[in-house]
Each structure stands twice: as C-alpha cells, then as structure tokens.
Amino acid sequence: MCVGVLMHTSTSSRCSMEAAQSSRPKRRRPPNFGATIPKITTRGLVTESDTSIPDNIADREDCPLCKKFGSGPCGEIFKQWLACTDKHPGKDASGEPIHLSKCTDLAENLAECLDENTEYYTDNDNNNQDQDANTAEKDRELKDAWREFVNDMEDGIASGKYNVLPFPGKINPKIEVRLATETGAAFFVPEKDGQPIVAAYILDDNGNVIAAGSRDDMDMEGLGCVLQFKVLHDMKSATGRAIYDNENDDVAIFSRTMLLPGK
C-alpha cells in the first residue's frame, strides 16, 4: 500500500525537430522545490497523478532551448518531445541517438508548429519577459504548495498523528555544502527495504522549509535522490526529513539534523 500523498505531477514536455536532433538535455540539476506536490487526502495516504501544476522546465540549466520553446503556442508540443527524449536516452548500434527514431512524430509536429509561429519565437525580448514573469509565478506556486504540505506534516508530528524516527544507518542522508556559493545539497537513499522514497524536505534552524521534492523530482540516477538548497545567513544546521512508502497505514517520517560547516 502506498503511503500518504496525492501527487500533483507536472505536465509532460516537447521540442522542435532541429532541437531534437542536436540539443537533447543530458542532465538536469537537483531541484530546490520540485514540481510534484504531495497532498494529504481524506482517504489517508495514497498516490495518484494530476496535471494541475505544470513542470517549470525553464529552470533546466541542461536545456538552453527550454526557456525559449517551453511556453507559447508550441510549448506543449515542446514538452511532449522533451519528455520523449528523456525517456529514450543513449545511442543505438549504429551510433545514432535513440530518440531520433522514437520521437520522430513529435519532432515533426514541433517543427511544423514552429514554422507556423515563426514571428512569436523570433520576438525574443517580449518572449523572455513573459517567460520570466511566468517562471516567477510558477516558483511562488510551487513554494506555497510545498509549504502547505510541510506544515501539514509538521502539524501531524506535533499532534502525534505521524511518527518521527531516526534514519536507520544504512539510509542516513548526507549533506554537502559549498560555502563559496552558499549552496548545499542533501542526498537521500531512494529505497528503504525495497520501498521507494515518496518525498523529502529540508528545514532550517527555525523550522522553515528551504527545499522539498518528490522521488521523481529528486531522482538523479547514480547520485540517488538529491535536493539543492540555499545556505542562509548564520544557518548552523539543516534537518532532513523523508517519507518512504510502506505496506502499513502508518506514516513514518525519518528525520536527521546535520550541522553545517562554519563559514
């Protein structure tokens, strides 16, 4: 049985045929606030999908085309193509990128859309202003949704509704901090006893949420599940909490407070 969240997942993504052949993203950065928002339901803890909150692909540093083509009249086609290329990485036996054969229809649809909307996508100044405003609004929505979720979890902890346990040694998270850039990264183990992580979040010294994400948001493949956060002024410690799927109705929140290196 899945533990307690209703997942508001991001919409899928697409791109142009030319972009499909030359600029497939190779690696994304860890999220600060992920695009998949858990929500506690009246049925308890379940996991379902919804598309009410879109993926903020404009923040993907590994995809220079995302900011330009991820919105506007061809934005949805771009997102679908991008999702297809992410799903089909690597090369075939002949050395050709696999996504060229798997995502052909999407690439052709995108190329046709871009041809029909050339004027929109060549007006870069106006587009960038619209996209920046749209990105800022989506960021606010994501942070507000995560704060609401974390507040619900913390209230549940305070009332005794949810149990807080120390991380078992084999899944202890770790934190790395770069003082020069005032950024940190928290690394969570993707599974506990064969059960996947559902979500994780980071609290500062004052109990404010500074990073949060679901498994899909945090999955960095070989690096495990990773959240990125800003090291705030005079911040001495960070508390990582994680929820793992389980076969019971009880929700167990694993927690660890870690001291940060001094500046």
N, C-alpha and C positions, 0 to 999 in steps of 0.2 A: 504493500500500500504506500502511496506517495505521501510525503509529509506536506504540511500545510501551506501551500501557496497557490494562488491563481495567477498564472503568468500572463502579463500583458507584453507580448513579444513584438519586436519590431517588424515592419513590413520588409518584404524581400526587395532585391535591387537589380538594375540592368545597365548596359553601356552601349556605345556605338561600335560598329563593325571594325572600324580602324583601331579604336581603343582596344577592342577585344583581342586584336592580333598583336598589339605592341606594348600594352601597358597593364597587364593583369597584376593586381596587387600581390605582393609576395608575403608581406607580414604586417599585421596591424599592431598598434601599441596597446598596452593594457589600459582598461577603462578607468576613469575616475568615478563616474556614475554610469552604470550600464543601462542599456536600452530595454532590458527585460525587467519589468517591475512586478515583484511578488505582491500578492494581495490576499489577506486572510478572508475567508468566506464563511457564511453561516453554516456550511456543511463541514466545517473544520478545515483540515489541511488537505487540499487537493491541488493537482497541477493540470491546468488547462491552457489553451492558447487563445489569444485575442490579438487583433492588429490595431488596437485603438491608439497606440503610441508608436510613431514611426522611428526607424533607425536613423540616428544622426550621422549619416555617412560622410558629411562634410568634414568631420573631425579626423577622418582616417588619413594619417600622415603618409601611409604607404601608397596612397592612391591620389595622385595630383589631379586626376580628372574628376574625382568625386564632387568636389566643391562646385565645379562648373556645370556638370551634367546631372548631378543628383537632384535637381529641382527643375521647375519649369515644365513645359509641355511634354518633354521627353524623360522627365525624371523617373517615372515609374518603370518605363522600359529599361532605362539605365540600371535601376536597382535589380530588376529581374535578371538582366545579363550578368551583373556583378555577382549575384548570388550563385548563378550557374557556374561562373569561372572559379569561384571559391570552392564549389562542390567538386570540381574536376581539375585539381592541380596536377602538375607534373607533365611529362612528355611521353609520347608513345614510342614504339620500337624504332620508328623512322626518325625520331628526334623532334617531331612536331608537337607543339603544345596540345594536350588532350582537349582543352576547352574549345579549340578551333573547330573540332568535329562535333562536340557535344552541344555547343551553344550557337550553332550556325543560324538557326531561325531567329533567335533573339537578337543576334548581331545584325542580321539583315533588317529586322524590324526597326532597330535603333537607327541604323544608317538611313533608312527611309524617313524616319521621323525627323532626324537632324537635317536632312535635305529640305524637308517641308518647313522647318523652323530656323533656317539659317540666320535670319535677322535677329531673332531672340538671343541666340547663343553667341553672336558676334558683338552684341552690345554688352561688353564685359563689365564696364563700370556700373551700369544700372543693375546688372545681374548680381555682381558681388555685393552691392549694398543690400539688395533684397535677401540674398543668401545669408549675409552676416546677421541681419535682423532676425531672420527665421531661425538660424542656429542658436542665437542667444535666447530666443523664446523657448525653443525645444530644451535647451540646457536647464532653464528655470523649471520647466515642467517636470523633467526627469529628477532634478534635485528635490523638488517638492514632493513628488511621489515616493521617492526613497525615504525622505524624512518621515513621511506619514507611516510608511511600513516599519521603519526602525522604531519610531515612537510607540507603535502598537506592540512590537516585540518587547521593548523595554518595559512598557506598562505591564505586559504579561509576566515578565520576570519579577517585577516588583510585587505583583499580586500573588505570585506563586503558581500562576497558570502554566508557565513554562519553566522547565528545569534548566539550570546553568551548571555545566560540568567542565572541568579542566580538559583540555585536549589530551587524549592518550599520546604517549611519547612518539608512537610511530606516525602520527599525523600532525604533530606540532607544526604550526605555521612559523615562518621566519620572515623577518623584515630587513630590508636593505635600505640604507639612506645615503643620498648624495648631498652633502652639505653645501657644495658649491652651487647647486641648482635648487636647493631647498625642496627636494622631492624625495619621496620614498616609495617603496614597492613592497607589498605583502604577498607572500607565496603560500597558497593553501593546497593541501593534498586533494586531488579530485575525487577520491573514493575512501570510504571507511568501511571495512569488512564487506567489500563488494557493493556498497550502497553509495550512489553518487552524491556529491555536494549539491545542494539546492540553491543556496545563496550565502553570501558573506558580507560583512561590513566592518568598517574601521571607525572607532570613536577616539576623539582626542581626550586630553586631560579633563575637560569639562563635560564630557559625555555627548559632545556634538558629533554627528556623523560627518565624516570627511571623505568617505569613499564607500561604494557599495556596488554589488553586481550579482547576477545570477551565474550559474555554471556556464551557459552559452556565452555570456558577456566576458567572463574571466578566462575562458579556455585558451591557453597559449601553447597547446600541444606539449612539447617536451619540457616546457618550463612549469607545467601544472596550471593551476588557476591563480591568476595574478590580478591584484588591484593596485592602481597607482594613486598616490595622494600627495597633497602639498604639505610640507612640514611647516606648520605655523610658528610664528614668533614665540619663543620661550616654551615651546612644546617639549615636554620632558619624556612622555611615554605615549604609546598608542595601544589601544585594546582591539584585538581582532576577535570577532565572533563569527561562527559558521554554523549552518544548519545542514545536516545530512539527511538524505532520505532514509526511511526505516520501515519496518514491517508492522510497527505498532501505531496506535493512535496518539501516543505521547510525543510531544515535540521536545527534543533535547537540543539546547543551544550550547555549543562548545565555545569556550572563551579563554583567551590568554592575553595578559597585559605585558607589553615588552618595553623596556627602557630604550630610549633613543640616544645615540651618541651626542655628546655636547658639541656645541659649535665652537 
